Amino acid sequence: MPYFDAASSVPLHPVARQALQASLDEGWADPARLHREGRRARLLLDAAREAAAEAVGCRPDELVFTPSGTHALHAGISGALAGRRRVGRHLVVSAVEHSAVLHHAASLRAGGGTVTEVGVGRDGAVGAEAFAAALREDTALACLQSANHEVGTLQPVAGAVAACREAGVPLLVDAAQSLAWAAVPDGWSLLTASAHKWGGPPGVGLLAVRKGVRFAPQGPAGERESGRSPGFENIPAVVAAAASLRAVRAEAAAEDARLRELVDRIRARVPELVPDVEVVGDPVRRLPHLVTFSCLYADGETLLHELDREGFSVSSGSSCTSSTLTPSHVLRAMGVLSEGNVRVSLPAGTRAADVERFLEVLPGAVARVRERLGAPVREAEDRAAGAGAGSSLTVDAVGRLCPVPVIELAKVIGDVPVGGTVTVLADDEAARLDIPAWCAMRGQEYVGEPEPGTYVVRRLV
């Protein structure tokens, strides 16, 4: 069964498996002890730290291991903010950061701090100039991911580094998605990553803090990991994480070229095979293994189940797959279609035959979902104007979830003459994103939202 959700987590790399099994026998003792077993464990821990630091591009004494990438993010942000509290309590983040960063930002705001979210374009990238403009005299920290986890777009880290250096602001880079492929451009102040993203075991994160960065670890002080991550180190997992990081980086160049060609194939052929699809994310400045597209008139959760039945494990940023029933904050910030969203992220070793099979089954899966939801056929939307209910119509989709409001809009747009309007009443949060996206895809005019939950569309074609 092809697994196409590498952006979430990847299977244990063979090198990680070997290192884990070996270190279970050698690395079980307390590395803080002076006896033989403790010294052996300390040697394993130190060697793992050196290997990880080499891959990250920092000194070994600047890097600590944490229980997860999320823990590393929270520890890094809180420590940097506390270390620079005399400067101010202003935090700069991009609107598409990992949810852990945005949750921390919300907590800071609730506690009296201030946060500036830098927006992104439809390609998912922040503008380097906009990021620089967000920095202030009271900015304690800026955060920018190296690559987006949902659409694969690479962020302008080098530009952010230059802006932060000029402003005297430390930059934290979340490198969870990109570290397996290459080192982050130099000049960052703090960096985080997560081992399960590159084939290491779950439960291991990295936090690197450059020497000279004002940093005050929060919470009860600990004696281990420079006081930045308390608790007994999971040495076997740490050793496996460092060994697999070194291994995947050695394989990265060859896999980059091979997976990039497969992703280019998906990006080109999906719009040809499936009508009414929007492929999102930067087509060039992107991770080599990840592609995201959204399908009009499709329920994301149902589409994922259809693909799972066909033997493909993929992911989604659709609100239809979320317990919160709100669109992905990444897709929302980009202003792109969220309904029927599919994220395909290929692990190392993916076969071209599996990608071809995916392209074979995708059109049928989408068609079945659309039929089940009663989606309109294109011809019905394009019928001549004039026979309908006059120059304006109202569609009541209150209480109905995506993609139903857009489906109902598409069913009646042909019933108003060119220049006429359709007003959609919807309380589903996704409608605010998907109705304008539908208009852009269909060549219609999105007039606006005159009041919350009321969306007006003018027929142009």
C-alpha positions as CSV (number, residue, x, y, z in Angstrom):
1,M,0.0,0.0,0.0
2,P,1.7,3.2,-1.1
3,Y,2.3,5.6,1.7
4,F,2.2,9.2,0.4
5,D,2.1,11.2,3.7
6,A,5.8,11.7,4.3
7,A,5.3,15.3,5.4
8,S,3.5,14.0,8.5
9,S,5.9,11.2,9.4
10,V,8.0,8.6,7.5
11,P,8.8,5.0,8.3
12,L,11.9,4.3,10.3
13,H,15.0,4.5,8.1
14,P,17.0,1.2,8.0
15,V,20.0,3.0,9.5
16,A,17.9,4.2,12.3
17,R,16.6,0.7,13.0
18,Q,20.1,-0.7,13.1
19,A,21.4,2.1,15.4
20,L,18.4,1.8,17.7
21,Q,18.8,-1.9,18.1
22,A,22.5,-1.6,18.8
23,S,22.2,1.3,21.2
24,L,19.5,-0.5,23.2
25,D,22.2,-2.8,24.4
26,E,24.9,-0.1,24.9
27,G,23.1,3.1,25.8
28,W,20.7,2.2,28.6
29,A,22.7,3.6,31.5
30,D,22.7,7.1,32.9
31,P,25.2,9.3,30.9
32,A,25.7,11.5,33.9
33,R,27.3,8.7,35.9
34,L,31.1,8.1,36.1
35,H,31.0,4.3,36.0
36,R,31.8,2.2,32.9
37,E,28.2,1.9,31.7
38,G,27.6,5.6,32.3
39,R,30.7,6.5,30.3
40,R,29.6,4.3,27.4
41,A,26.2,5.9,27.4
42,R,27.8,9.4,27.4
43,L,30.0,8.5,24.5
44,L,27.0,7.5,22.5
45,L,25.1,10.6,23.4
46,D,28.1,12.9,22.5
47,A,28.7,11.1,19.2
48,A,25.0,11.6,18.3
49,R,25.1,15.3,19.2
50,E,28.2,15.8,17.1
51,A,26.6,14.1,14.1
52,A,23.3,16.0,14.4
53,A,25.2,19.3,14.9
54,E,27.2,18.7,11.7
55,A,24.0,18.2,9.8
56,V,22.4,21.2,11.3
57,G,25.4,23.4,10.8
58,C,26.2,24.4,14.4
59,R,28.5,23.5,17.3
60,P,27.7,20.4,19.3
61,D,27.4,22.4,22.5
62,E,24.8,24.6,20.8
63,L,22.4,21.6,20.2
64,V,20.2,19.8,22.7
65,F,17.7,16.9,22.2
66,T,14.1,17.4,23.2
67,P,11.1,15.0,23.4
68,S,9.6,16.3,20.1
69,G,9.8,19.0,17.5
70,T,6.8,20.8,19.1
71,H,8.6,20.7,22.5
72,A,11.7,22.2,20.8
73,L,9.6,25.0,19.3
74,H,7.9,25.9,22.6
75,A,11.2,25.7,24.5
76,G,13.0,27.8,21.9
77,I,10.4,30.5,21.7
78,S,9.8,30.8,25.4
79,G,13.5,30.8,26.2
80,A,14.3,33.5,23.6
81,L,11.4,35.7,24.7
82,A,12.5,35.4,28.3
83,G,16.1,36.1,27.5
84,R,15.2,39.3,25.7
85,R,12.4,40.5,27.9
86,R,14.1,43.8,28.5
87,V,14.0,44.5,24.8
88,G,10.2,44.0,24.6
89,R,7.5,41.4,24.2
90,H,6.9,41.6,20.5
91,L,7.0,38.4,18.4
92,V,7.0,38.2,14.6
93,V,5.8,35.1,12.8
94,S,4.5,34.2,9.4
95,A,0.8,33.4,9.0
96,V,1.7,29.9,7.8
97,E,3.9,28.7,10.6
98,H,3.3,25.4,12.3
99,S,0.4,25.5,14.7
100,A,2.7,25.1,17.7
101,V,4.2,28.5,16.8
102,L,0.9,30.1,16.3
103,H,-0.4,28.6,19.6
104,H,2.6,30.1,21.4
105,A,1.9,33.4,19.7
106,A,-1.7,33.3,20.9
107,S,-0.5,32.6,24.5
108,L,1.9,35.5,24.3
109,R,-0.8,37.8,23.1
110,A,-3.2,36.6,25.9
111,G,-0.5,37.4,28.4
112,G,-0.1,41.0,27.3
113,G,2.6,40.6,24.6
114,T,2.1,41.6,20.9
115,V,2.4,39.6,17.8
116,T,2.7,40.5,14.1
117,E,1.7,37.9,11.6
118,V,3.3,38.4,8.2
119,G,1.0,37.4,5.4
120,V,1.9,35.3,2.4
121,G,1.0,35.3,-1.3
122,R,-1.0,32.7,-3.1
123,D,2.2,30.7,-3.5
124,G,2.5,30.4,0.3
125,A,5.7,32.4,0.7
126,V,6.2,35.5,2.8
127,G,7.8,38.6,1.2
128,A,11.2,39.3,2.5
129,E,10.5,43.0,2.6
130,A,7.2,42.5,4.4
131,F,9.0,40.3,7.0
132,A,11.7,43.0,7.5
133,A,9.1,45.7,7.9
134,A,7.4,43.8,10.7
135,L,10.5,44.0,12.9
136,R,10.4,46.7,15.6
137,E,12.6,48.1,18.3
138,D,10.7,46.0,20.9
139,T,10.8,42.8,18.8
140,A,12.3,40.1,21.0
141,L,12.1,37.2,18.4
142,A,11.1,36.4,14.9
143,C,10.1,33.0,13.7
144,L,10.1,31.6,10.1
145,Q,9.8,28.0,8.9
146,S,12.3,27.0,6.2
147,A,9.6,25.2,4.2
148,N,5.9,25.0,4.6
149,H,4.5,21.7,5.8
150,E,1.2,21.8,3.9
151,V,2.1,23.1,0.4
152,G,5.9,22.6,0.3
153,T,6.8,26.3,-0.5
154,L,10.3,27.3,0.5
155,Q,10.5,30.5,2.6
156,P,13.1,33.3,2.0
157,V,15.2,32.3,5.0
158,A,18.3,34.1,3.7
159,G,16.4,37.3,3.3
160,A,14.9,37.0,6.8
161,V,18.4,36.3,8.2
162,A,19.7,39.5,6.7
163,A,16.7,41.6,7.9
164,C,17.0,40.2,11.4
165,R,20.7,40.7,11.6
166,E,20.3,44.4,10.6
167,A,17.5,44.9,13.2
168,G,19.4,43.0,15.9
169,V,16.6,40.5,16.3
170,P,17.2,36.7,16.7
171,L,15.6,34.5,14.1
172,L,14.2,31.1,15.0
173,V,13.9,28.7,12.0
174,D,11.6,25.7,12.1
175,A,13.5,23.3,9.8
176,A,11.3,20.2,10.5
177,Q,10.3,19.8,6.8
178,S,13.6,20.7,5.1
179,L,16.4,19.4,7.3
180,A,16.4,16.0,5.6
181,W,17.1,17.7,2.3
182,A,19.7,20.4,3.1
183,A,21.1,22.6,5.8
184,V,19.3,25.8,6.5
185,P,21.1,29.0,5.2
186,D,23.5,30.2,7.8
187,G,22.8,33.2,10.1
188,W,19.9,31.9,12.1
189,S,19.9,32.2,15.9
190,L,17.7,29.3,16.9
191,L,16.7,26.2,14.9
192,T,14.3,23.3,15.6
193,A,13.5,20.0,13.9
194,S,11.8,16.7,14.5
195,A,13.3,13.2,13.9
196,H,10.2,11.4,12.7
197,K,10.1,13.7,9.7
198,W,13.3,12.2,8.3
199,G,13.1,8.6,9.3
200,G,14.3,8.8,12.9
201,P,12.1,7.5,15.7
202,P,9.2,9.5,17.0
203,G,9.8,11.4,20.3
204,V,13.1,13.1,19.4
205,G,13.4,16.8,18.6
206,L,16.3,19.1,18.1
207,L,16.8,22.6,19.5
208,A,19.9,24.6,18.5
209,V,20.7,27.9,20.1
210,R,23.7,29.8,18.9
211,K,26.3,31.1,21.3
212,G,25.7,34.7,22.1
213,V,21.9,34.5,21.8
214,R,20.2,35.7,25.0
215,F,18.3,32.7,26.2
216,A,16.6,31.9,29.5
217,P,15.1,28.4,29.7
218,Q,11.7,28.4,31.2
219,G,10.2,26.0,33.8
220,P,11.9,24.2,36.6
221,A,15.7,24.1,36.0
222,G,17.2,20.7,35.0
223,E,20.8,19.4,35.0
224,R,20.6,17.7,31.6
225,E,20.8,19.1,28.1
226,S,22.2,22.4,29.2
227,G,19.0,22.9,31.3
228,R,17.0,23.4,28.1
229,S,15.2,20.0,28.1
230,P,14.9,18.4,31.4
231,G,14.6,14.7,31.9
232,F,16.5,11.5,31.2
233,E,17.8,11.4,27.6
234,N,16.4,8.6,25.4
235,I,19.8,7.7,24.2
236,P,18.8,4.8,21.9
237,A,16.3,7.1,20.1
238,V,18.7,10.0,20.0
239,V,21.4,7.8,18.5
240,A,19.0,6.5,15.9
241,A,17.8,10.0,15.0
242,A,21.3,11.3,14.5
243,A,22.4,8.3,12.4
244,S,19.3,8.5,10.2
245,L,19.7,12.2,9.7
246,R,23.3,11.7,8.4
247,A,22.1,8.8,6.2
248,V,19.2,10.7,4.6
249,R,21.4,13.7,3.9
250,A,23.8,11.5,2.1
251,E,21.0,10.3,-0.1
252,A,19.3,13.6,-0.5
253,A,20.8,14.8,-3.8
254,A,19.8,11.6,-5.7
255,E,16.3,11.4,-4.1
256,D,15.7,15.2,-4.6
257,A,16.1,14.8,-8.4
258,R,14.0,11.6,-8.6
259,L,11.1,12.7,-6.4
260,R,11.0,16.2,-7.9
261,E,10.4,14.6,-11.3
262,L,7.6,12.5,-9.9
263,V,6.0,15.5,-8.2
264,D,6.3,17.6,-11.4
265,R,4.4,14.7,-13.1
266,I,1.6,15.0,-10.5
267,R,1.5,18.8,-10.7
268,A,1.1,18.7,-14.5
269,R,-1.3,15.7,-14.9
270,V,-3.8,16.2,-12.1
271,P,-5.4,19.3,-13.7
272,E,-5.5,17.4,-17.0
273,L,-7.1,14.3,-15.5
274,V,-9.5,15.9,-13.0
275,P,-11.6,18.9,-13.9
276,D,-11.9,21.9,-11.5
277,V,-8.7,21.4,-9.6
278,E,-6.3,24.0,-8.2
279,V,-2.7,23.0,-7.6
280,V,-1.3,25.2,-4.9
281,G,2.2,26.2,-3.6
282,D,5.2,27.6,-5.5
283,P,5.9,25.3,-8.5
284,V,9.6,25.9,-8.4
285,R,10.8,27.1,-5.0
286,R,9.4,24.1,-3.1
287,L,10.4,20.9,-1.4
288,P,11.1,18.1,-3.9
289,H,8.6,15.5,-2.5
290,L,5.4,17.4,-1.8
291,V,2.5,18.6,-3.9
292,T,-1.0,19.9,-2.7
293,F,-4.1,20.3,-4.8
294,S,-7.8,21.1,-4.0
295,C,-10.8,19.7,-5.9
296,L,-14.0,21.7,-6.3
297,Y,-17.2,20.1,-5.1
298,A,-15.4,17.5,-3.0
299,D,-15.4,16.6,0.7
300,G,-11.8,16.2,1.8
301,E,-12.5,13.5,4.4
302,T,-14.6,11.4,2.0
303,L,-11.9,11.9,-0.7
304,L,-9.2,10.7,1.6
305,H,-11.3,7.6,2.5
306,E,-11.8,6.9,-1.2
307,L,-8.1,7.0,-1.9
308,D,-7.4,4.9,1.2
309,R,-9.7,2.2,-0.2
310,E,-7.7,2.4,-3.4
311,G,-4.6,1.8,-1.4
312,F,-3.1,5.3,-1.1
313,S,-2.4,7.0,2.2
314,V,-2.5,10.8,1.7
315,S,-3.3,13.8,3.9
316,S,-5.4,17.0,3.7
317,G,-5.7,20.5,4.9
318,S,-9.5,20.6,4.2
319,S,-11.8,21.8,7.0
320,C,-13.8,18.7,6.2
321,T,-11.1,16.5,7.7
322,S,-10.6,18.6,10.9
323,S,-12.4,18.3,14.2
324,T,-12.5,22.1,14.4
325,L,-14.3,22.3,11.0
326,T,-12.3,25.4,10.1
327,P,-10.1,25.6,7.0
328,S,-6.3,25.0,7.3
329,H,-4.7,28.2,8.5
330,V,-2.1,27.8,5.7
331,L,-4.7,27.5,2.9
332,R,-6.7,30.4,4.5
333,A,-3.6,32.6,4.6
334,M,-2.9,31.8,1.0
335,G,-6.4,32.6,-0.1
336,V,-6.7,29.4,-2.1
337,L,-9.4,26.8,-2.4
338,S,-9.6,24.6,0.7
339,E,-12.4,22.1,-0.1
340,G,-11.4,18.6,-1.4
341,N,-7.8,19.3,-0.5
342,V,-5.2,16.5,-0.9
343,R,-1.5,16.7,0.1
344,V,0.7,14.1,-1.5
345,S,4.2,13.8,0.1
346,L,6.4,11.1,-1.3
347,P,8.8,9.2,0.9
348,A,12.3,8.2,-0.3
349,G,12.1,5.2,-2.5
350,T,8.7,5.9,-4.0
351,R,8.3,4.1,-7.3
352,A,7.2,5.8,-10.5
353,A,4.7,2.9,-10.9
354,D,3.0,3.9,-7.7
355,V,2.6,7.5,-8.8
356,E,1.2,6.3,-12.1
357,R,-1.3,4.1,-10.3
358,F,-2.3,7.1,-8.1
359,L,-3.0,9.2,-11.2
360,E,-5.1,6.4,-12.6
361,V,-7.4,6.0,-9.5
362,L,-7.6,9.7,-8.6
363,P,-10.1,10.8,-11.3
364,G,-12.6,8.0,-10.3
365,A,-12.2,8.7,-6.6
366,V,-13.0,12.4,-7.1
367,A,-15.9,11.7,-9.5
368,R,-17.5,9.3,-6.9
369,V,-17.2,11.9,-4.1
370,R,-18.7,14.6,-6.3
371,E,-21.6,12.4,-7.4
372,R,-22.3,11.4,-3.8
373,L,-22.5,15.1,-2.9
374,G,-24.8,16.0,-5.9
375,A,-22.2,18.3,-7.4
376,P,-23.3,20.0,-10.7
377,V,-21.9,19.0,-14.0
378,R,-20.1,21.8,-15.9
379,E,-22.8,22.0,-18.6
380,A,-25.4,22.8,-16.1
381,E,-23.4,25.8,-14.8
382,D,-22.8,27.1,-18.3
383,R,-26.4,27.0,-19.6
384,A,-27.8,30.1,-21.2
385,A,-29.1,32.9,-19.0
386,G,-32.6,34.2,-18.9
387,A,-34.9,31.2,-18.1
388,G,-34.4,31.4,-14.4
389,A,-35.7,33.3,-11.5
390,G,-34.7,36.8,-12.4
391,S,-31.6,39.0,-11.9
392,S,-30.9,37.8,-8.4
393,L,-31.2,34.6,-6.3
394,T,-30.6,33.7,-2.7
395,V,-29.2,30.3,-1.7
396,D,-29.7,29.3,1.9
397,A,-26.8,27.0,3.0
398,V,-26.9,27.8,6.7
399,G,-26.0,24.8,8.7
400,R,-24.4,22.9,5.8
401,L,-20.7,22.2,5.7
402,C,-18.2,22.5,2.9
403,P,-18.4,21.8,0.0
404,V,-22.2,22.1,0.0
405,P,-22.4,26.0,-0.1
406,V,-20.3,26.1,-3.2
407,I,-22.2,23.2,-4.8
408,E,-25.5,25.0,-4.3
409,L,-24.0,28.2,-5.7
410,A,-22.8,26.4,-8.8
411,K,-26.2,24.8,-9.3
412,V,-28.0,28.1,-9.6
413,I,-25.5,30.5,-11.1
414,G,-26.9,29.7,-14.6
415,D,-30.4,30.7,-13.5
416,V,-29.5,34.4,-13.3
417,P,-28.6,36.5,-16.4
418,V,-25.1,37.8,-17.0
419,G,-24.8,40.7,-14.6
420,G,-27.2,39.1,-12.1
421,T,-26.2,38.1,-8.6
422,V,-26.4,35.1,-6.3
423,T,-26.4,35.6,-2.6
424,V,-25.2,32.6,-0.6
425,L,-26.1,32.4,3.1
426,A,-23.6,30.1,4.9
427,D,-22.2,29.8,8.4
428,D,-19.5,27.3,7.5
429,E,-16.1,29.0,8.0
430,A,-14.7,27.5,4.8
431,A,-17.2,29.4,2.7
432,R,-15.3,32.6,3.3
433,L,-12.4,31.0,1.5
434,D,-14.0,28.7,-1.0
435,I,-16.6,31.0,-2.6
436,P,-14.0,33.6,-3.7
437,A,-11.8,30.8,-4.9
438,W,-14.7,29.3,-6.9
439,C,-15.3,32.7,-8.5
440,A,-11.7,32.9,-9.6
441,M,-11.7,29.4,-11.1
442,R,-15.1,30.0,-12.8
443,G,-14.5,33.6,-14.1
444,Q,-17.3,35.0,-12.0
445,E,-17.1,38.2,-9.8
446,Y,-16.9,37.9,-6.0
447,V,-18.7,41.0,-4.9
448,G,-17.9,40.5,-1.2
449,E,-19.4,39.7,2.2
450,P,-21.7,42.6,3.1
451,E,-22.3,41.0,6.4
452,P,-21.0,37.9,8.2
453,G,-22.2,34.8,6.6
454,T,-23.6,36.5,3.5
455,Y,-21.6,36.1,0.2
456,V,-22.6,37.9,-3.0
457,V,-21.4,36.6,-6.4
458,R,-22.1,38.4,-9.8
459,R,-22.4,36.3,-12.9
460,L,-20.0,37.5,-15.6
461,V,-20.0,34.5,-18.0
